[in-house]
Amino acid sequence: LNYNSQTQTMTGYLKSKGSFGKLMGGVTVYFWAKISAKVQTYGTWSKKKASEGGIYVSGCDTGAYFQLADDVNTLYVGISYVSTEQAKVNAQFQTHGLQGFDNLSKEIQKTWEGQLGKFQIEGGSEEDRAKFYSALYHTMISPTSWSEEGGSYLGFDAQIHKLPPGMKNMYTDLSIWDTYRSQFPLILFHDPQRMQDISNSILQIAKEGGALPKWPFKHGYTHCMIGSHSNVVLADQIVKQEFISASFNTTFALEASVSIANNDVPLVGRFDPKTYLKYGYVPQEQDQHGVSKTLAYTYDDWCISNMATELGQREIAEDFARRSTFFKNVWSDDLKFFCPRSQTGKFECPSWFNRINPFYDVYIEGDAWHYRFNIVQDPQALIDLFGSAKEMVKELEIFLDYGEWFPTNWFRNPFYWAGNEHDLFAIWMFSYAGRPDLTQKHARRLMKEEYSNSATGLQGNDDYGALSSWFVFTAAGLYPRPGSTQYILGSPLFDKMTISRNLLVGSSQCSLEITAHNNSETNIYVESVTLDGKPLTTFPFIDHLKDLKCPEGQSTVKVEFFMTAKPVIE
């Protein structure tokens, strides 16, 4: 740390090596700070020993102190991962030339009101409106903008880079295992320009670091969580056609996705691909989380297949479509659960107790029940594994109903657990089994019971907006199936919601207007749905490309739900 008593400014850096940061040799944060009030006395300290008048200090357990002449003081602080000079540029730009706190506060308030105001709601209780906008806010505060003023950023090759043409921001801190399910699809839906930057950031990381990231942190890779779910994020952007061709390299996106699936990449790669493809699953002897990883890879491969289909790569599409069915290889027909499997082919299914033990370290952050219904890529195949739609519905109802026995947000629920990501899709599976009324029922119940405005208003870690984005989508009455163009319709929480979409540069404005007629706390079931005044023949599903994009000359898509108190079962 250096202090300049003439300008009352400090410069310096802090290097830390946390659990993630140490993987990249530590993370260095540079800073520039300026004190507005007159400084009377100052000094430094090192290991609890003060040095009055000191202007330089280094090492651990060090710092500086100041005594000010005025009671009112503004401390301006700029940070950078590039240099102290860049930290000063950042501070001056972001405070609009070191403006006062009150002016900046008003500007930031106005900016947030503009962003949150893209979602206009009518009806619902005051509590529900507060829950909704709190959740929406949470979905917008991540991921981290990594590029700095002027477009410079520290790359994954430890070099300083400038943003490529067409990118407004470089992003990092991508908690992809959490966010690919609903947070990134939500950003893609209402702000595809920002989502293209996020997807381009994933591709830039692959170019600079050599492989697609699993969970990038600052300027380095981490080995956190499982799967190669960057595949899902890229596929979602491509199949929904929400990108500008000139500034988004779809060919490289597919190449990088195939590479991470087929090659043994240290730290961020999958379990040894050769062994995985040999058995058609991850053997339990070689990886204790084999069943969870197998299920993750099959979903990722389905997304690669969809991406390849969209890009006209038929052979790749067919190969990965075949691989996406490998989840069947870890399904126990005897127990009707996904279970660990040995190299000999023997199932190593947990006991009845461990099937409801969320701390049984075979399933990643969950238990056998949590993974039982999470086959997003092929719900019909899962129905077939259960034997019938009726049988799967029965088991899924047990899962949801038993989950109500554990109304807690501090302990892992052994059944339906609203506090973690692998269960977020569960209620939407009812619709694939011909029971959209149960999707509607549980959607409204979970929004009411599992989310609140108290300090314990979330049932678990929001994980960069993962849980909050589930609430936003569910309150709107639709939910994404990432890696495809399909959404499942549910039960809208509000009488009306209008979403003004921040579309790609050069695109016309297109808003989505969702109306729920006769909506109330008792009228939670859907009698019928219309799309721009005509019956929606694909109910309970709706398509991103066919239905939710404005036709030429039209600026609004209107989806109308007609609600009733009685479940509609067909």
C-alpha positions in Angstrom: 0.0 0.0 0.0 1.2 3.5 -0.9 -0.2 6.7 0.4 0.2 10.1 -1.3 -0.4 12.8 1.3 -0.6 15.6 -1.3 -3.5 14.1 -3.2 -4.9 12.1 -0.3 -4.9 8.9 -2.4 -3.9 5.4 -1.8 -2.8 2.7 -4.3 -1.8 -0.9 -3.9 -3.0 -4.4 -4.2 -4.1 -7.4 -2.2 -3.3 -11.0 -3.2 -5.4 -13.8 -1.8 -5.4 -17.6 -2.2 -8.7 -19.0 -1.3 -10.1 -22.4 -2.1 -10.7 -21.3 -5.7 -8.1 -18.6 -6.1 -5.2 -20.9 -5.1 -6.0 -23.0 -8.2 -4.8 -20.1 -10.4 -1.9 -19.1 -8.2 -3.9 -16.6 -6.3 -6.0 -13.6 -7.3 -4.5 -10.1 -7.2 -6.9 -7.2 -6.7 -5.5 -3.7 -7.3 -7.0 -0.6 -5.8 -7.0 3.1 -6.0 -8.7 5.2 -3.2 -9.2 8.9 -2.5 -10.3 10.6 0.7 -12.5 13.7 0.2 -12.2 15.2 3.7 -9.0 16.8 5.0 -6.6 14.3 6.6 -5.1 15.5 9.9 -2.9 12.6 10.8 -2.2 9.3 9.1 0.1 6.3 9.3 0.4 2.6 8.6 0.6 -0.5 10.7 2.2 -3.9 10.3 1.4 -6.9 12.6 -0.3 -4.6 15.2 2.6 -2.1 15.3 1.7 1.4 14.2 4.0 3.8 12.3 2.7 7.4 12.4 3.3 9.3 9.2 4.1 6.1 7.3 3.2 6.1 3.6 4.2 2.6 2.5 3.6 -0.9 3.9 3.5 -4.4 2.6 3.0 -8.0 3.8 0.2 -9.8 5.6 -1.7 -8.2 8.5 -1.0 -4.6 7.4 -2.9 -1.5 6.6 -3.2 2.3 6.9 -5.1 4.6 9.3 -6.4 8.2 9.0 -7.8 10.8 11.3 -10.1 13.3 9.5 -10.8 16.9 10.2 -14.5 16.7 9.0 -17.3 14.5 10.2 -18.6 14.1 6.6 -16.3 12.2 4.2 -16.6 10.3 1.0 -14.1 7.5 0.4 -13.9 6.7 -3.3 -12.5 3.2 -4.0 -11.8 1.7 -7.4 -10.7 -1.9 -7.9 -9.1 -3.7 -10.8 -7.7 -7.0 -11.7 -5.4 -5.3 -14.3 -3.4 -2.5 -12.6 -3.6 0.3 -10.1 -3.9 2.7 -13.0 -6.9 0.8 -14.3 -8.4 0.9 -10.8 -8.3 4.7 -10.9 -9.9 4.8 -14.4 -12.6 2.5 -13.1 -13.4 4.6 -10.1 -13.5 7.9 -12.0 -15.7 6.4 -14.8 -18.1 4.6 -12.5 -18.6 7.6 -10.2 -19.0 9.9 -13.2 -15.9 12.0 -12.3 -16.1 11.4 -8.5 -19.6 12.7 -8.1 -21.2 12.9 -4.6 -22.8 9.9 -3.0 -26.4 11.2 -3.1 -26.2 11.9 -6.9 -24.8 8.5 -7.6 -27.4 6.8 -5.4 -30.2 8.4 -7.4 -28.6 7.4 -10.7 -28.2 3.8 -9.5 -31.8 3.8 -8.2 -33.0 5.0 -11.6 -31.0 2.4 -13.4 -32.4 -0.4 -11.3 -36.0 0.8 -11.7 -35.5 0.8 -15.4 -34.3 -2.8 -15.4 -36.9 -4.1 -13.0 -39.5 -2.1 -14.8 -39.1 -4.3 -17.9 -41.4 -6.7 -15.9 -44.7 -5.0 -15.2 -47.2 -6.9 -13.1 -50.9 -6.4 -12.2 -52.8 -8.1 -9.4 -51.5 -10.4 -6.7 -50.9 -9.5 -3.1 -48.4 -7.0 -1.9 -46.4 -9.8 -0.5 -46.4 -11.6 -3.8 -45.3 -8.5 -5.7 -42.4 -8.0 -3.2 -41.4 -11.6 -3.6 -41.4 -11.3 -7.3 -39.3 -8.1 -7.6 -36.9 -9.4 -5.0 -36.4 -12.6 -7.0 -36.1 -10.6 -10.2 -33.4 -8.4 -8.6 -31.5 -11.5 -7.5 -31.5 -12.9 -11.0 -29.9 -9.7 -12.3 -26.9 -9.3 -10.0 -24.9 -12.1 -11.4 -22.7 -13.2 -13.2 -19.8 -10.9 -12.5 -18.8 -8.4 -15.2 -15.1 -9.1 -15.5 -14.1 -6.6 -18.2 -13.1 -3.1 -17.1 -13.6 0.4 -18.3 -12.1 0.6 -21.8 -12.7 -3.1 -22.5 -9.5 -4.6 -20.9 -9.6 -7.7 -18.8 -7.3 -10.4 -17.3 -7.7 -13.5 -19.5 -7.5 -17.2 -18.6 -4.0 -17.2 -20.1 -3.0 -14.7 -17.4 -2.6 -12.0 -20.2 -4.4 -8.7 -20.5 -6.9 -8.7 -23.3 -9.3 -6.3 -25.0 -12.9 -7.2 -25.6 -13.5 -8.7 -29.1 -15.7 -6.8 -31.5 -19.4 -7.3 -30.7 -18.9 -7.9 -27.0 -20.0 -5.3 -24.4 -18.8 -7.2 -21.4 -16.7 -10.2 -20.4 -18.2 -12.3 -17.6 -16.9 -14.7 -15.0 -18.0 -16.3 -11.8 -20.3 -18.6 -13.8 -21.9 -21.0 -11.4 -23.0 -23.1 -14.4 -24.3 -26.2 -12.6 -26.8 -23.9 -10.9 -27.5 -21.3 -13.5 -28.0 -23.3 -16.7 -31.4 -24.5 -15.5 -33.4 -21.3 -15.2 -31.2 -18.2 -14.5 -29.4 -18.2 -17.9 -32.6 -19.1 -19.8 -34.3 -16.1 -18.1 -31.6 -13.7 -19.1 -31.7 -15.2 -22.6 -35.5 -14.6 -22.7 -35.6 -11.0 -21.6 -32.0 -9.8 -22.4 -30.5 -11.9 -25.2 -27.9 -9.3 -25.9 -26.4 -9.8 -22.4 -26.8 -13.5 -22.7 -24.8 -13.5 -25.9 -22.0 -11.8 -24.0 -22.2 -14.5 -21.3 -22.0 -17.2 -24.0 -19.2 -15.4 -25.8 -17.4 -15.2 -22.5 -17.6 -19.0 -22.2 -16.1 -19.2 -25.7 -13.4 -16.7 -24.9 -12.4 -18.7 -21.8 -12.1 -21.8 -24.0 -9.9 -19.9 -26.5 -7.6 -18.5 -23.8 -7.6 -21.4 -21.4 -7.9 -24.3 -23.8 -11.3 -25.8 -22.8 -14.9 -24.9 -22.0 -15.3 -24.0 -18.3 -17.2 -25.9 -15.7 -17.4 -23.2 -13.1 -15.0 -20.3 -14.0 -13.9 -18.0 -11.2 -12.1 -14.7 -11.9 -9.5 -15.7 -14.5 -9.2 -19.4 -13.8 -10.8 -22.8 -13.9 -12.2 -24.6 -10.9 -13.3 -28.2 -10.5 -16.5 -27.3 -8.7 -19.6 -29.5 -9.4 -20.0 -32.0 -12.3 -21.0 -32.2 -15.9 -20.0 -30.0 -18.8 -23.0 -27.8 -18.7 -21.5 -25.1 -20.8 -22.9 -27.3 -23.5 -26.4 -26.5 -22.3 -25.8 -22.8 -22.2 -24.4 -22.7 -25.7 -27.1 -25.0 -27.1 -29.8 -22.8 -25.5 -28.5 -19.7 -27.2 -28.1 -21.5 -30.6 -31.3 -23.5 -30.9 -33.4 -20.4 -29.8 -31.6 -18.4 -32.4 -30.9 -15.6 -30.0 -27.5 -14.5 -31.3 -25.9 -12.2 -33.9 -24.0 -14.4 -36.4 -21.2 -11.8 -37.0 -20.3 -11.8 -33.3 -21.1 -15.3 -32.1 -19.0 -18.2 -33.4 -21.5 -21.2 -33.5 -18.9 -23.4 -35.3 -16.4 -23.0 -32.4 -19.2 -23.4 -29.9 -20.0 -26.9 -31.3 -16.3 -27.8 -31.7 -15.5 -26.9 -28.1 -18.5 -28.8 -26.8 -17.6 -31.9 -28.7 -14.0 -31.6 -27.5 -14.9 -31.3 -23.8 -17.2 -34.4 -24.2 -14.6 -36.6 -25.9 -11.3 -35.6 -24.3 -9.8 -36.1 -20.9 -9.2 -32.5 -19.8 -7.7 -31.8 -16.4 -9.7 -29.9 -13.8 -12.7 -29.0 -15.9 -13.2 -32.1 -18.0 -15.6 -35.0 -17.6 -14.7 -38.4 -16.1 -12.4 -40.3 -18.6 -14.5 -40.3 -21.8 -13.0 -43.5 -23.1 -14.0 -45.5 -20.1 -17.4 -43.7 -20.0 -18.1 -44.6 -23.6 -16.9 -48.2 -23.1 -19.4 -48.9 -20.4 -22.1 -46.4 -21.3 -21.9 -45.1 -17.7 -19.4 -44.1 -15.1 -18.4 -47.2 -13.1 -18.9 -46.8 -9.3 -15.4 -48.3 -8.5 -13.8 -45.6 -10.5 -15.9 -42.7 -9.3 -18.1 -42.7 -6.3 -20.4 -40.1 -7.9 -20.7 -42.2 -11.1 -24.5 -42.2 -11.2 -24.8 -38.4 -10.9 -22.1 -37.8 -13.5 -23.7 -40.3 -15.9 -27.0 -38.4 -15.7 -25.3 -35.1 -16.1 -23.4 -36.2 -19.2 -26.5 -37.6 -20.9 -28.3 -34.3 -20.6 -25.2 -32.4 -21.8 -24.9 -34.8 -24.8 -28.6 -34.2 -25.7 -27.8 -30.5 -25.8 -24.8 -31.1 -28.0 -27.0 -33.1 -30.3 -29.6 -30.3 -30.5 -26.8 -27.8 -31.2 -25.4 -30.0 -34.0 -28.9 -30.5 -35.5 -29.4 -26.7 -35.6 -26.0 -26.2 -37.3 -26.6 -29.0 -39.8 -24.0 -31.4 -38.4 -26.0 -34.6 -38.8 -23.4 -37.2 -37.8 -22.5 -35.4 -34.6 -26.2 -34.9 -33.8 -26.9 -38.6 -34.2 -23.9 -39.7 -32.2 -24.7 -37.5 -29.2 -28.4 -38.3 -29.4 -27.4 -41.9 -28.9 -25.2 -41.0 -26.0 -28.0 -39.0 -24.4 -29.9 -42.2 -23.7 -27.2 -43.7 -21.5 -29.2 -42.7 -18.4 -31.1 -45.9 -19.0 -27.9 -47.8 -18.2 -28.0 -46.7 -14.5 -31.7 -47.3 -14.0 -32.6 -50.2 -11.7 -35.8 -51.9 -13.0 -36.2 -53.6 -9.7 -36.2 -50.4 -7.5 -37.2 -47.9 -10.2 -34.3 -45.6 -9.1 -31.1 -44.5 -10.8 -28.3 -46.3 -9.0 -24.5 -46.7 -9.0 -23.3 -49.5 -11.2 -20.1 -51.5 -11.1 -17.8 -52.4 -14.0 -19.3 -55.9 -14.0 -22.8 -54.4 -14.6 -24.0 -55.1 -11.0 -26.2 -52.4 -9.5 -25.0 -51.0 -6.2 -28.3 -49.4 -5.1 -28.4 -47.7 -1.7 -30.6 -49.1 1.1 -34.1 -47.7 1.6 -32.6 -45.4 4.3 -29.8 -44.1 2.2 -32.2 -43.5 -0.7 -33.7 -40.7 1.5 -30.3 -39.7 3.0 -29.3 -36.4 1.3 -25.9 -36.7 3.0 -25.2 -40.1 1.5 -22.1 -39.3 -0.6 -23.0 -41.1 -3.8 -25.4 -38.6 -5.3 -24.0 -35.0 -5.7 -25.7 -32.8 -3.1 -28.7 -35.0 -2.9 -30.1 -38.5 -2.7 -31.7 -41.1 -5.0 -35.1 -39.4 -4.8 -33.6 -36.0 -6.0 -32.2 -37.6 -9.1 -35.1 -39.9 -9.8 -37.1 -37.5 -12.0 -34.4 -35.3 -13.5 -34.4 -36.6 -17.1 -35.2 -33.3 -18.8 -34.0 -34.5 -22.2 -36.5 -37.4 -22.6 -39.4 -37.4 -20.2 -41.2 -40.0 -22.2 -38.3 -42.4 -21.8 -38.5 -41.9 -18.1 -42.2 -42.6 -18.2 -41.5 -45.8 -20.0 -38.9 -46.8 -17.4 -41.5 -46.4 -14.7 -43.9 -48.5 -16.7 -46.6 -46.0 -17.3 -47.5 -42.3 -17.0 -49.8 -43.2 -14.1 -47.0 -44.9 -12.2 -44.6 -42.0 -12.6 -47.3 -39.6 -11.5 -47.9 -41.6 -8.4 -44.2 -41.7 -7.4 -43.8 -38.0 -8.3 -46.8 -37.1 -6.0 -45.1 -39.1 -3.2 -42.0 -37.1 -3.8 -43.8 -33.7 -3.6 -46.1 -34.6 -0.8 -43.5 -36.1 1.5 -41.4 -33.1 0.9 -44.0 -31.1 2.8 -43.1 -33.0 5.9 -39.8 -31.1 6.1 -40.7 -27.4 5.9 -37.2 -26.2 6.7 -34.6 -24.0 5.0 -31.7 -25.1 7.0 -31.6 -28.8 6.5 -31.6 -30.8 3.3 -35.0 -32.2 2.5 -34.8 -35.9 1.7 -37.7 -35.6 -0.7 -38.7 -32.6 -2.8 -36.1 -29.9 -1.9 -36.9 -26.4 -3.1 -33.5 -25.3 -1.8 -31.3 -27.0 -4.4 -31.2 -27.1 -8.2 -31.7 -30.8 -9.1 -35.3 -30.6 -8.1 -36.3 -27.4 -10.0 -37.7 -29.3 -12.9 -39.6 -31.9 -11.0 -43.1 -30.4 -10.9 -42.9 -29.7 -14.7 -42.6 -33.5 -15.3 -46.3 -33.9 -14.4 -47.2 -32.1 -17.7 -45.2 -34.7 -19.7 -47.2 -37.4 -18.0 -50.5 -35.9 -19.0 -51.2 -34.2 -15.7 -50.6 -30.4 -16.1 -53.1 -29.8 -13.4 -50.6 -31.2 -10.9 -47.9 -28.9 -12.3 -50.3 -26.0 -11.7 -51.2 -27.1 -8.2 -47.7 -27.6 -7.0 -46.4 -24.4 -8.8 -48.8 -22.3 -6.8 -48.2 -24.1 -3.6 -44.4 -23.9 -3.8 -44.4 -20.2 -4.6 -46.6 -19.7 -1.5 -44.9 -22.0 0.9 -41.3 -22.2 -0.1 -40.6 -18.5 -0.8 -41.2 -15.5 1.5 -40.0 -12.0 2.2 -38.4 -12.9 5.5 -34.7 -13.3 6.2 -35.2 -17.0 5.7 -37.2 -16.5 2.5 -35.3 -19.0 0.4 -35.1 -22.7 1.1 -31.4 -22.8 0.3 -28.5 -21.0 -1.4 -29.8 -18.9 -4.2 -26.7 -19.8 -6.2 -26.3 -16.7 -8.4 -30.1 -16.4 -8.8 -30.9 -20.0 -9.6 -33.8 -20.4 -7.1 -35.0 -16.8 -7.7 -35.2 -17.4 -11.5 -37.3 -20.5 -10.8 -39.8 -18.2 -9.0 -39.8 -15.5 -11.7 -40.5 -18.1 -14.5 -43.1 -19.9 -12.4 -44.9 -16.7 -11.5 -45.1 -15.9 -15.2 -46.7 -19.2 -15.8 -44.1 -20.9 -18.0 -40.8 -22.7 -17.5 -37.9 -23.5 -19.8 -36.5 -26.8 -21.0 -32.9 -25.6 -21.5 -31.2 -26.7 -24.7 -34.5 -26.7 -26.6 -37.1 -24.2 -27.7 -39.8 -25.6 -25.5 -41.4 -24.1 -22.4 -44.0 -25.8 -20.1 -47.0 -23.8 -19.1 -48.0 -23.6 -15.4 -50.3 -21.4 -13.3 -49.6 -17.6 -13.5 -49.3 -15.9 -10.1 -50.5 -12.5 -11.3 -53.5 -11.3 -13.3 -51.2 -9.8 -15.9 -47.5 -9.6 -16.6 -45.9 -7.7 -19.4 -42.2 -8.4 -20.2 -40.4 -5.8 -22.4 -37.6 -7.8 -23.9 -34.2 -6.1 -24.5 -33.6 -7.7 -27.9 -30.5 -8.1 -29.9 -29.0 -5.1 -31.7 -30.9 -4.5 -34.9 -34.0 -6.4 -33.8 -37.5 -4.8 -33.4 -39.1 -4.5 -30.0 -41.1 -7.5 -28.9 -43.0 -7.7 -25.6 -44.7 -10.7 -24.0 -48.1 -10.0 -22.4 -49.4 -12.8 -20.1 -52.9 -12.5 -18.8 -54.7 -14.8 -16.4 -58.4 -14.3 -16.5 -60.5 -15.2 -13.3 -57.2 -15.6 -11.4 -57.3 -16.0 -7.7 -55.9 -18.0 -4.8 -58.5 -20.7 -5.4 -58.7 -20.4 -9.2 -55.2 -22.0 -9.8 -56.1 -24.4 -12.5 -55.9 -23.7 -16.3 -59.1 -24.3 -18.3 -57.7 -23.1 -21.6 -54.9 -21.0 -23.2 -55.0 -18.8 -26.2 -52.1 -17.4 -28.2 -52.8 -14.0 -29.9 -56.5 -14.7 -29.5 -56.4 -18.3 -31.0 -56.5 -21.6 -29.0 -53.0 -22.9 -28.2 -53.1 -26.3 -29.7 -49.8 -27.4 -28.2 -50.9 -26.9 -24.5 -49.4 -27.4 -22.0 -46.3 -26.5 -24.1 -45.3 -23.4 -25.9 -42.4 -22.8 -28.3 -39.8 -20.0 -28.2 -39.4 -19.7 -32.0 -42.9 -20.6 -33.2 -45.0 -18.8 -30.5 -43.0 -16.3 -28.5 -41.2 -14.3 -31.2 -43.2 -11.5 -32.7 -44.3 -11.9 -36.3 -43.2 -9.2 -38.7 -45.2 -6.0 -38.0 -46.3 -7.2 -34.5 -44.7 -5.8 -31.3 -46.5 -7.9 -28.7 -47.2 -11.6 -28.2 -50.3 -12.2 -26.1 -50.7 -15.4 -24.1 -54.0 -15.6 -22.2 -54.8 -18.2 -19.5 -58.4 -18.8 -18.5 -58.4 -20.0 -14.9 -60.8 -22.2 -12.9 -61.1 -23.6 -9.4 -61.3 -27.2 -10.5 -58.5 -29.2 -12.0 -58.9 -30.0 -15.7 -57.8 -33.6 -16.3 -57.9 -34.9 -19.9 
